[in-house]
């Protein structure tokens, strides 16, 4: 019960703050439309070599948004609280540090889900993306397990923030490294064979493969194969991130990294 109350309090606080900047919602919608239009026009050129490229890249953009939110906001939130001297206060209180980080990112997740839903609707209705809409419920487990795997990476980065008080370059490197090798904007076949093995070591690759098989090819069987790999990533990354984050807090206390600098 305390979890949901605290979670709701963070969500309501962030929503109230963002509601003062209503122009931002209009700009978000404008950016979505412009971005999808660019990829739609680009698909007319690319589809000479890749069949239905727009639908392919639409799935990539949607999942990339969720990945980027998971990886970025936990470390950004941790850094913000450390800079303001609030992290040490929360650690000293009864507030669970995980609840603090996840609660502070709740609004960003909600906003990301709204954006992806809008992008999906615009992509299907306006740009006629060829997606098996009836299979949308089938990807819910994929999204759930993907968030666990992606959020675990985000929590590891948050632990790095506590240890070193800086991770900006590393965060951007991880995001672009995953974008480069996970097949967000292009099929894995175009990646040189010598580097392709890297792709299969990234959870985003399996999330994209599985969701594309379900929504684009109507193949639940192949999607289930990718789900198994993604599940294994989540099973490994979740406890590892928990141990790493707790260890970072303990080491941060000893080093004095939790106090305001």
N, C-alpha and C positions, 0 to 999 in steps of 0.2 A: 504493500500500500504506500509506504514511504517512497519507494522507487517511482511510482506513477505520479505521485504528488510533486516530487522534485522535478521529474521529467516534464510535467505539464507547466510547472512554474518557469522553467527555462524557456520552454516553447512559447509561452504567453509573453514573456519578457522580450524575447527577440522579435516576435511578431509585432508587438506594440511599437518597438523601436523602428522597425522597417516600415511600418504603416505610415510613418511621417514622410517617407520618401516614396510617394505613390508614383512619381515619374519613373522610378527605377523599374517598376513592374511593366510599364509601357515600353521602356528600353529593352527589357528582357524579351518581350514578345517581338519587338522589332528585330532584335538580333537573331532570334530563332527563325523568323521568316526569311531574313536576308541570307543567313547561313544555309538554310535548306534550299533556297533558290539557287545559290551558287553551286551547291553539289548537284542539284537537279540539272542545271545547264551543263556542268562538267560531265555528268553521266552520259549526255548525248554524244560526247567525244569518246569517252572510255568504253561505252557499251559496244563499240566496234570490236573490242577485244574481250570484254568481260560482260556476260549476259546479266541484265537487270542490275547494273552497278548501283543505282540509286537506292534500291531496297537493301542491297548489301551494306552500303556505307551508312544508311540510316540506322541499322542495328548497331553498327560500330560506334556511331556518335552517341546513341542513347546509353550504351553500356560504359563508354568512356566517361560520360558525365558522372555516373554513379561511382566509378573508380576514382576519378579525380576528387570528388567530394570526400570519399572515404580516406584517401591518402593525405589530402591537404589539411582538412579542417581540424583533425585531432591535434596535429603538431602546431598549427596556427593558434588554436585555442590555448594549448599548453604554454606556448611562447607568450601569448598575451597576458595570461594570468601570472606568469613568472615576472614579466616586466612591470606589472602593476603591484607586485608583492602580495597577490591574493592566493597564490598556490600554497604557500607555506601556511597561510591562515586556514585554508580548507583542509589541508592535511592534518593540522592540529585539532580540527573540529571532528565531529562525528560523521561528516560527509564523506562518503566513499569516493576516492579519486576517480574511479571508473565512471561513477554516476555524474561527477562533475564534468568530465570530458565528453561523455556521450550526451548528457543533457544539454551542454552548451552547443553541441552540433546538431541537435534535433531539428531546429528550424532549417538549417542548411540542407539536411536530408529531405525534409518536407518540400522545400523549394525545388530541390533537384527532381523529386518525383513528379511534381506539378509540371516542371519544364519538360521532362521526358514524355509525360502524357500528352502535353500540347504538341510536342514535336511529332509524336507518333500519329496523332489525329490529323495534323496538317499534312504529314507525309502520305498518309493513306487516302484522305479525302480530297485534298487539293492536288497533290503531285502523283496520285495513283500508284503508290508503292505496292508491289505485289507481295502481300503478306497474308498468311493464313490466320485471319483474325480469330477464328474459332479456337486456335491453339494458344491464345494469350494466357489463359489460366494455367496452361501446362508449364509456362516459364516462371511462375511464381516461386517454386522451389529453387530454381536456378538463381533468381534474383536474391532470395534469402541467403543461400549458401555463398553467393558471390559477395554479398555485403559482409558476411562474416570473414571471408578470406581477405577482402580488400581492407576492411576496418582493422584487421590484425596487423596488416602492414602499416596502417596509419598509427596504430598504438606503438609499434616499434619505433617509428619516427618520433612520436611524442616522447618516448623514453630517451632517444638520442638528444632531443631538445633539453631534457632535464640534465643529462650528463655533460653536454658540451655548450649548452645555451645558444646553439646555432645549428640550423639544418637546412637553411633556405636552398642552397645549391644542391644538396642531396635530394631534397624533395622534388625539385624540378628535373633532376637527372632521372629519378625513378619514373616519374610521369612520362617523360619523353622516351625513355628506354622501353617502357611497356608499350607506348604508342607505336614505336618503331618496329618491335618484334612480335606484337600480338595480333597483327592483322586487323587493326582498327579501320584503316582506310584502303587496304588492298589485300588480296588473297595471300596466304602464306607461300604460295607457289612462286611468287616473284622474289622472295628472299633467297639469296644464294644458298645452295645446298649445304655448304660448310657452316653456315650460321643458323640454319633452320632448327637445329636441335635446341637452340636457346629458347625458341618460341614455346616449346613443349614444357619448359621449366617455369612458365609464367601462368598463374591462375586466370588472368584475363584472356589468354588464348583459348582455354577450354570453355570459359563462359561464353565467349563469342561464337566458338564453333558449335556448341550445343544449342544456343538460342537461335542461331542462323539455321541449323538443321531443322529445328521445330517450326520456326516461323516462315522460312523461305522454301524449304524442301518438304515440309510436312512429314518429317522422319523422326518419330518419337524414339525409335530404337537407337539411331545414331546419336540422338540428343542425350539419351540415357548413358551412353558410353562416355561422353564428355562430362556428364554430371558426376560420374564416379570419380574421375580424375580431380574435378573441382572439389568434391567432397573430401578427398584425401588431403588436398591442400589446406582446406579449412580445419580439418582435424589436427593437422600438424601446426599450422600457424596460430590458431587460437590459444592453446596452452603456452606455446612459446612466447607469444606477445605478452601474455599475462605475467609469466615469470620474468621476462625482460623488463617490463614496465615497473613491476614491484621492486626488482633489483635496482633499477635506475633511481627510484625514489629513495631507497635505503642508502645508496651511494651518494645521492644528491644531498641527503641530510648530513652525511659525514663531511662532505666537501663544502657545505654551505651554499650549494647551488640553488636551493629553494628560496632563499631570501631575496629581497629586492636589491638590484644592483644599479 
